[in-house]
Amino acid sequence: MSQPVGRVPQRRNARSNRARILATARQELGRNPDITLEELARASGVVRRTLFGHFPGRAALLEALAEEAAETLQAAVARGAEPAEPAEPADRALARFSLSMWPVGDRYRMLLALAHRDLGAERVAEVLRPARVRATAVVERGQRDGVFHPHLPPAVLGAALEGMTIALLEEVNSGTFEDDGTRTAVATLIAAGVPEKQARTVVGEIAAEIAAGAGPEGPVGA
């Protein structure tokens, strides 16, 4: 049975509207977490009925953003996974991981302001789980190899590093801190027990690799 004339363009238009609404929501919610859906519709350039057709309420919109963030984070974790050579030192692996995560965190940092109020701690933990598993594995290997301090269990140290990254993203959100990811990566290595000079050198090398497309995740922000 053939499709009705106009069905495919309509679907394409609907996908385009949905993507535009989500992109606008990422931007506008960062500026004003209390923006109404009506205001968001105007900012997106669509009528109120179109927005509500995709997202019948605020909860549905935020869940769509959380799902988008989870998918993007999973892809970034896969791209930022340790290279095939298992001999790469753990400090380089952690720097690579931190730098690969930053563009995702920066893109979805507006969710931080809404996380516990609107999404709930369990949903936030679900979104972050793939990154937590990867970070814990890198930290555990680094402690085993004597690269990171063993004063905290791997999962605990990994959670502390995650908390620091989130705190720095929140400072970016508030406008009190600027970063392209390198400052946070250096701070992450230092917090794990890497000397500052070494941390800066390692992060500089990995950042250069990523910028050149040599790392597994390609250019930052790709």
C-alpha positions in Angstrom: 0.0 0.0 0.0 1.5 3.4 -1.0 2.0 6.1 1.5 -0.4 9.1 1.3 1.1 12.1 -0.5 2.8 14.5 1.8 3.3 11.9 4.7 7.1 11.7 4.4 7.7 15.6 4.3 5.3 15.9 7.2 7.3 13.4 9.2 10.5 15.1 8.2 9.1 18.4 9.3 8.0 16.9 12.6 11.5 15.6 13.3 13.0 19.0 12.4 10.6 20.7 14.8 11.3 18.3 17.6 15.1 18.7 17.2 14.7 22.5 17.1 12.6 22.5 20.3 15.2 20.4 22.1 18.1 22.5 20.9 16.3 25.6 22.1 15.4 24.0 25.4 19.1 23.2 26.1 19.9 26.9 25.5 17.0 28.6 27.2 16.7 26.3 30.2 20.4 27.2 31.0 19.4 30.8 31.0 16.1 30.5 32.8 15.3 27.1 34.5 11.7 28.4 35.1 10.9 29.2 31.5 7.4 28.2 30.5 6.6 25.9 27.6 4.7 28.8 26.0 7.8 30.9 26.1 9.9 28.0 24.9 7.6 27.6 21.9 8.1 31.2 20.9 11.8 30.9 21.3 11.8 27.8 19.1 9.8 29.5 16.4 6.9 27.1 16.6 3.3 27.5 17.8 2.2 26.3 21.2 0.2 23.4 19.7 3.3 22.1 17.9 5.4 22.0 21.1 2.7 20.3 23.1 2.2 17.8 20.3 5.8 16.6 20.9 6.0 17.3 24.6 2.6 17.4 26.4 4.2 18.8 29.6 7.4 20.0 31.2 8.2 16.5 32.5 8.0 15.0 29.0 10.3 17.7 27.7 12.9 17.2 30.5 12.7 13.4 30.1 13.4 13.8 26.4 16.5 16.0 27.2 17.6 13.4 29.8 17.3 10.6 27.2 19.2 12.6 24.6 21.9 13.3 27.2 22.1 9.6 28.1 22.5 8.6 24.5 25.2 11.3 23.9 27.0 10.3 27.0 27.1 6.6 26.1 28.5 7.5 22.7 31.1 9.7 24.3 32.1 7.0 26.7 32.5 4.6 23.8 34.6 7.1 21.9 36.7 8.0 24.9 37.3 4.4 25.9 40.9 3.4 26.5 42.8 2.7 23.3 43.5 -0.9 22.2 47.0 -0.6 23.7 46.5 -1.6 27.4 49.9 -0.2 28.2 48.7 3.4 28.1 49.3 4.9 31.6 46.2 5.4 33.7 46.9 9.2 34.0 46.6 9.5 30.2 43.5 7.3 30.2 41.8 9.4 32.8 42.8 12.6 31.0 41.4 11.2 27.8 38.2 10.2 29.6 37.8 13.6 31.2 38.3 15.5 28.0 35.9 13.3 26.1 33.2 13.8 28.7 33.5 17.6 28.9 31.7 18.5 25.7 28.7 16.3 26.7 28.6 17.9 30.2 29.0 21.3 28.8 26.2 20.7 26.3 23.8 19.4 28.9 24.9 21.4 31.9 21.5 23.1 32.1 20.2 19.7 33.3 22.3 20.2 36.5 20.1 23.1 37.6 17.0 20.9 37.0 18.4 17.5 38.0 17.1 16.9 41.5 14.2 19.3 41.3 12.6 17.9 38.2 14.3 14.6 37.2 15.1 13.0 40.5 18.4 11.5 41.8 17.6 8.1 40.5 17.2 9.3 36.9 20.3 11.4 37.1 22.3 8.4 38.4 20.9 6.3 35.5 22.1 8.9 33.0 25.6 9.1 34.5 26.0 5.3 35.1 28.1 4.5 32.0 30.5 7.3 32.8 30.8 6.2 36.4 31.6 2.6 35.4 34.3 3.7 33.0 35.8 6.2 35.5 35.9 3.6 38.2 37.7 1.1 36.0 40.4 3.7 35.0 40.8 4.7 38.7 41.1 1.1 39.8 43.8 0.4 37.2 45.6 3.6 38.2 45.7 2.7 41.8 46.8 -0.8 41.1 49.7 0.6 38.9 50.7 3.2 41.6 49.7 6.1 39.3 46.8 7.3 41.6 46.7 7.5 45.4 45.0 4.4 47.0 43.7 6.3 50.0 40.1 5.9 48.8 38.4 2.8 47.2 38.1 3.2 43.4 34.4 3.7 43.3 34.5 6.3 46.0 37.4 8.2 44.4 35.6 8.0 41.0 32.4 9.4 42.6 34.5 12.2 44.2 36.0 13.1 40.8 32.6 13.0 39.2 31.2 15.3 41.9 34.1 17.8 41.3 33.4 17.8 37.6 29.7 18.5 38.2 30.6 21.3 40.6 32.8 22.9 38.0 30.1 22.6 35.3 27.7 24.3 37.7 30.3 27.1 38.1 30.4 27.4 34.3 26.6 27.5 34.4 26.7 30.4 36.9 29.3 32.3 34.9 32.0 32.3 37.6 34.2 29.8 35.7 35.4 29.3 32.2 36.8 26.1 30.8 37.2 24.2 27.6 37.6 21.0 29.6 41.4 21.2 30.0 41.3 22.9 33.4 38.9 20.4 34.7 41.0 17.5 33.3 44.1 18.8 35.1 42.1 19.2 38.3 40.9 15.7 38.0 44.4 14.2 37.6 45.6 16.3 40.6 42.7 15.1 42.7 43.5 11.5 41.8 47.1 12.0 43.0 49.1 13.0 39.9 51.7 15.8 40.5 50.5 19.1 39.0 53.3 19.5 36.5 52.8 16.0 35.2 49.0 16.5 35.1 49.4 19.6 32.9 51.8 17.9 30.6 49.5 14.8 30.2 46.4 16.8 29.6 48.2 19.0 27.1 49.3 16.0 25.1 45.9 14.3 25.1 44.1 17.5 24.2 46.5 18.0 21.3 45.7 14.4 20.1 42.0 14.9 20.4 42.2 18.3 18.5 44.2 16.6 15.8 41.6 13.8 15.6 44.2 11.2 16.7 42.3 10.1 19.8 39.5 7.5 19.6 36.9 10.2 20.1 38.0 12.5 17.4 38.0 16.3 17.7 36.5 17.7 20.9 32.9 18.7 20.4 32.4 16.5 17.3 
